[in-house]
Amino acid sequence: MESILLKNGLVIDGLGGPGRRADVLLKDGRVAEIGSPAGGSRVIDAEGCIVCPGFVDIHRHCDAKPLNDPDFGRRELMQGITTVVVGNCGISPTPCPADDAGAKEMYDFDEAVLGPLTLDLPRSYGEFIKKIGETALPVNFASMIGTGAVKITVKGFSNTPYTEEEIAKARALVEDAMERGACGVSLGIMYLPECYSTAEEFARILEPVGRYGRTVTVHIRGEGDSMVESVEEAIAIAKKAGCALEISHFKSCGVHNWRREIHKAIALIEKARDAGQDVTCDFYPYDGGSTSLTTMLPPVFVAGDMAGALRRLGTPEGVEEFRCTSRVPYDDWDNFCVTLGWERIIISGVTEERFRPMLGMTVTAAAKKFGYPDAEALAADLMHSENGKTAIINMSMCQDDIDTVAKLPYSNIISDAIYADTDTPHPRMFGAFPKVIREYVRERGLYTMEEAIRRMTAQPAARMKLPGRGVLTAGAFADVLVFRPDELCDHATFTDPARLSSGVSYLFVNGELVIDRGELLENARYGRQILL
């Protein structure tokens, strides 16, 4: 490993203070010295450039990509991302049912978020981290387990309460992950089958997380009409479990909730923080979200049997039942079919060739163009025919609410990139972090450069307790990004999403050069698995 001297750059260390002119010496995978160091087997002139920590994305869904995608890393590194945290939203490839039928049911459900999963993948967290540890990684890789995966492993997609025996099994899976170094546990309370669980059940299962001093991240139960109550529930769960809480992709969905409900939810967070509870949140810099089409299935329709629900959607009776159940509001579940409407749901990922012409269209427009009686009939056909693997983008937010969250001193920036196998992904997969620099810093002045970098480096790394990551200080790991402040830029849009970002001049992962003068180097795989 050669030593690198970065000269004449503006050093922004990620901690929020003002940048300063200094040279940086990288040696043996670490930041050796900042100031006026001598030496370096290679000298890089960073005049006119910012030198800062590589970006830390604590919410990506690339869990299985190191194991099944040779191209993994390209989209991430070209944004300046050097560290990712996976296992978010209650969705993780492990733990997983030991039997192939149970594993396939879970993998089919997860595919719209994690991408294609095959039955030869590890089934336990221990096997998963062993496999990741044996794999050449383009970025540093920390992982959580999801309580959705835990519940499916213990009791499938059942809508019945946990028994005492099942609580013990679920808690043991969480304990195992903590003991093996997982940086946290995620909840996806909005998703099946977790939507059937109570706050009390979650708190009991999460007890080991608090004992190990790790973090719980939560995709709350509802982000629309029940968003305020759902934030309150997440705070209560974390308080009872005794663990730190990160509210994932904190937002208020549904046009009639905009500019109002987010302020009520923030008041709850502030109250908890004032009382000494460790509560923070994160957001992505887009007004549209991305998830699986199955999130539009009312739990009352699924009734604890996802496979059966998907089969019923292939019958006239099932389509009519879905039509009826999806057109009414629910007290305990946010029905985006009502609060958003199918005209704001974009088809973004399909597995069958016959549906490919619908990509990029709203469900309403596609139903009309391709001869379906209504949007529900098309949605039912998609979910039935693709076994629940269809991915969607929901245009659910307003920029005023996003900016409100962005200004909170404790909010972190994430991508929430999902990895459905599609040519039309959400643009956040390719551009979330450069978009912040372009739009939130350069164009709108919402952040200073130092503040934007803090929210994408030191603050999220500290939130997940990733040692030596996200800071540019002596002794830290040499994950270093060099870019010209007027050149780092995203190019991915909702209409043209699969476009790489540009403007990274140099990028180092653990002291190894991976981008040189804007060009991604071949076989640049110097990331490490992070275990706590």
Disulfide bonds with the S-S distance in Angstrom:
none
